[in-house]
Amino acid sequence: MSFRKTTIKRPPVQHRGLNYLLNLVSAAPAPPPATGNIVAAGGFFPDGAKFSPDGINWSDGLIPIGEEIYTLAWRSGSGYYGTKSGFAASKLRTAFSAAGDTAWSFTDSNALAGLGASPTAHRDGLCFGGGVWIICIDTGPTTGMQIYSSSDFITWTLRQTIVYGTGVNGNTQAYWDGAQFVVMLRGSTIWTTRFLTSPDGITWADIDNVVLSVKAAGNPSWFFIFKQGGFYLISGVDGSGTMNVFRSAALAGPWSTVGGAFAGGSAGPYTFASNGTRIVCGAGINRKFGYSDNNGATWTIPAAPPDPGYGSVNNRFTYRSGVFVMIYFNDTFVSADGATFTLNAPPLGDQYRNVV
């Protein structure tokens, strides 16, 4: 018996390379909206906190007397994290709750190296991304803003110090955009904004003197940064002194002003939240808000919900468990679609500055 050798020709292997993988990443759908309790903390009464499964029914959290939650963040699959604003023996006081309810535990960190004389954690300077935590700590204009990182929320290492000089520093915010940390603060040149970026919280790049809007006079003001659909959005004050929304595909710019009818005085844009498609942004006062269905290019401005009469300021937004939640002063408003908000009663009882 004889055998004939047969050669099977296979098509050549196509090495699609990095660009193909990047396209897959960019084409991936947005992650599903977060579930779990909605948590409000950081009020005028430091040991106060609230939690709610739906934004409507709220219960008291249990924060021991003498403790506080000044910064607040949420980590998917893990729980709720916070810190006190001050320091004792150069240690950061950290807080954790798996469900954000009554079971909060507090722990001292290691002694932080490099703290200035009067350190204060930035309220919006706590952020998790890429398996790492970062926190921004202000020690004053001449000693600088410091960035620390941690993998376990207990042991922190100083990674970056930025001396920003005198003048208004705006709202220093730490943000994870899906690929890197972005810390937004005052630029070294007056009327500009500065971005510090890092993929791992350890090595940082500096994008300084970015112009959001040309200003003829006054100090720069910016509040919050957000990213969706390949575009960054920032709420801030434009060249005419009006609160507005700025939009750009890159942190270095160019930035365009897109707020339109949403702009206006202190009732202009402030904080952002999204369900993965609709972005909702609330104003600083008067319950005014707007929403965008095209990644912030244009905005629809519905009628504001009624004034409850308690003093509606200090807007904070989040999206969790299928609802948008707006907190103004000590009032909460809830919306399933981000277009119509309903007031909850009674009020929360404190002026909560953080909600996740």
N, C-alpha and C positions, 0 to 999 in steps of 0.2 A: 504494500500500500504506500502510496506517495502522498505527501502533503505539499500544498502550494502556499507559499507565504503571501499573505495579503497585507498591504499597507493601508491603514485607515487614515485619511487626511482629515485633520481637524482644523476648524477655522482658527486663525491667529487670535491669541488672547489680547484683548483691548485693555490697555492700562489707562483708565479714564483720568486718573490723577487727582490732584488736590482741587482743581476747579469744579470737577464733577461732585466731589464730596461737599464742597461749599455750597453748590447749587442745591443739593439735597437739604442741607441745613437751612438755607434761606427759604426753601419752599415748604418746610415743615409747618404744620398748623400751630397756632398759638397754644400754649399749655392750657388745660382746663382750668376754669376759675376755682379759686381756693374754697375749701369747705372748712367747717369747724366754727367755733364761737367767734363772734365779733367782740373785740375787747377795746374798751376805752379807758385811758389812764392819763396820768400827768396833769391832774387838775390843780387848782389852788390849794386844795386840801391834799397834801402829798400822799397820805396813806389811803386815798380813795381809788377805787377802780370799779368798773362795771363790765359785765359780760352778757352776751345775748346770742341765742342760736339763730335768730331771724331778723335782728334789728328792731324788733317790736317789743318783745318781752325781755326786760333787763333785770339782772340780779346783781347783788353786791359781791364784788370780789373780796378776798380776805388778804389785806396787806397789813402786816403787823405794825403796831404803833412804833414810830421812829424810823420805819422804812419808807421808801417811795419808789415809784416807777416814773422816771423822767424821760428816758429814751425807751422806745418800744418797737419791736420788730417781730416778725413771724417767720419761722423756717418750716417749709413743707415737710410733713412726715415726722416732725420732731416736737414742735410746740412754740411757745411764746417766750420771748426774751426781753429783758430790759436792764437798765442800769440807773443808779442814782446820779444826780448831777454833780455832787461834790465828792471829795476824796478824804480819806482818813489814812494817815501814814503812807501817803502816795498809792493807796490801794483803791481799785475800782470796785464798788459794791454792785454785784450782778444779781439779777432776779431771773427765775425760770418757773414756768408752769406748763405742763404737758397739754392741758385743755384750756388754759386761760381763765379758769374759774376761781375756786377758793383755795386751791392747793398751790400756793406760791412759796418757793424756797429762795433764800438769799445767801450769797457766798462772797467772801472777799477774794479778790484776785491776788496775783503776785504784786509786789511793790513795783510800780511802773517807773522805769528809768527815764530821766530827761524831762519830767514834769516841771513846768514853770512855777512861779510863786503862787499864782491864783488860778489853778486849772478848773475848767468847767466843761463838761461834756455837752456837745451840741445836741439839741433836742432831736434834730433830724439827721444826726451824724452816725447812727448805728445801722449797719447793713450786713446782710449775708449773701454770699454768692460764690459759686465754684468751690464749695466745701470750706470756705474761710469766712470768718467774721472780721469786720473792720469797725473802728470807732474813731470819730474825729473829736479831738479835745482842744479847746481854745485856751491859751495861756496869756492872751493879750497881744496887741499889735506889734510890740517890740520884741517879744519872745516867740510869738508865732502860733500857728495852728499845727497840731501834731496828729499824725495818723498812726494808730496801733493796729496790729492784726493778731488774730488768735484762731486756732483750730478747735479749741474745746470750750471757749467762752470763759476760761478761768485764767490761763496764762497768756499774757499779752506782751508783744514785742514792738518797740518803736521802729517804724519804717520810714517815716518822712516828716520833715518839719518845714513849714512855709512861713516866713516872716512877711506879712502883708502890709505893714506900715500903718499909718494913721488913716482915719476916714471910716466911712460906713462899710462894714464887711458884708452886708446883705445877709441872706440866710444860707449858711454853709450846710449843704446837704450831701449825704452819701447815697449813691444809687447804683444798683447792679443792672446793667442794660441787656443782660443775657450772655454777654461775652467778656465784659470787663467792668470793673468798678469805675464810677465817675464821681469825683468830688468837686462840687461847684462852690467857688468862693470869689472874693474880690480880687480883681487884677492888680498888678503892681503899678499900672498907669491908671490915673483917675478916669472914671466913667467906663471902665472895661470889666470884663468877667474873666475868670481863670478856671481852667479845668485841669484836674489831676486825674490821670487814668492808670489803671493797673489790671492785668489779667489775673493776678494771683494775690493781690493785697500786699505784696512784698516789694516788687520793683515798680517804680512809679515814673510816668512821663508827665511833663508839664506843658500845657497849652495855655499861654498867657496872653493878656491884652486882646481878648476877643471882643469885638463890638457887636452887641445885640441890636442896638438902635443908637444912632448918633444923638448925643445930648448936648444942648447948648450950655447948660448949667446944672448945678446940683450933683448929688452923689448917685451912683448906680444903685438900683434896687432890683433884685430878682428873688424869686421865692422857691419854686420847685421845678425839677426837671423830670421828664418822662420820655419813654421811647416806645414806639409801636410802628410796625410796617416799614422799618428802615428810616424813620424820621424821629429826630429829637424835638421835643416841645419844652419850652420854658415859659413860665409865667413871670412877668416882671413889669417894669415901668419903661415906656417908650420915650422917644426924644421929646415929646410934648408934655411929659409928666403924667401920662395916662397909663393905668394898668392894662396890659395887653398880653397876647400870646405870640411867642417867637418860634419859628420852625426852621429846621435845617437838617440836611442829610449827613452833615459832618459837624463835629464839635467846633472845629476851627472856622466854620462858616462857609459861604455867606449865610446870614440869617435873614429871614423875611418876617414881616409882621402880618399875622393872619387872624387876629382876634375879631376884626370887623366890629359888628354891633355889640359884641361881647365886651369890648373895652369900655373903660370909663371910671375915672376917679378911684377912690378906695373900694368901689364896688366891682372892680375888675377881676380878672382871672386869678386863681390862687392855687388850689391843689387839684391833682388829677386822680382818676380811677378808671378802670376799664374792665369790661367783661370779655376781652379778647377781640371784640369788633367795635363796639361803641365806646368812645372815650368821653367821660364826663368831667367837666372842670367847674369847680365852684368858686364864687367870688369871695373876697375878704369879708364883706358885710352884706346885709340886706337880703340874704338867702338867694341872691342871683346866681344862676348857673347856665352853662351851655353844654351842648354835646356835639360830637363830630363822628360821622360814619366813614370818613375818608382819611383816617390817620392824621387828623388835625389840620387839613388843608382849608376847610371851611367849617363854620360853626352855626348851629341853630340855637336860638335863644328863646326858650319857652317862658311863660309867665312864672314868676317866682312863687313859691308856696306862701300862704298867708303868714303874716307876722304874729307869732304867739304872744308877743308882748313882754317877753322875758329879756329882751336884748340879744339880738341875733348877730353875733360876731364870731371871728376866729374859726372859720370854716375848715373842717377836715373831712376827707372822703375816703371810702374804701369800697371794694366789691368783694363779697364773700357769700357763699351759700345761696347764690342765685339772686342776690339783691344788692343794689347800691345803697349805701348808708351815708348820710350827710349829717355831720354834727356842727351846729352853730351854737356857740356859747354853751348852754346846757340843754339845748333842744336837739332832738333827733328827728330826721326825716328819712323815709324809706321809699325806694322805687324799684319796681321789677324791670323796667325798661330804660331807666335813665332819662326819661322825658317828662314824667309826672311824679312829683314827690308828695307824700302824705305825712303830715305831722303826727308824731306820737305824743301821747300824754300819759302820765305827767312828765315834766322835765327830769333830766338825770340827777340834778341836784348839785352839780359841780361844773366848773368850766374846763372840761377835758380838752387837752391840747393834742392828744395822740389817739388814733384809732387804727386798728388793723383787723 
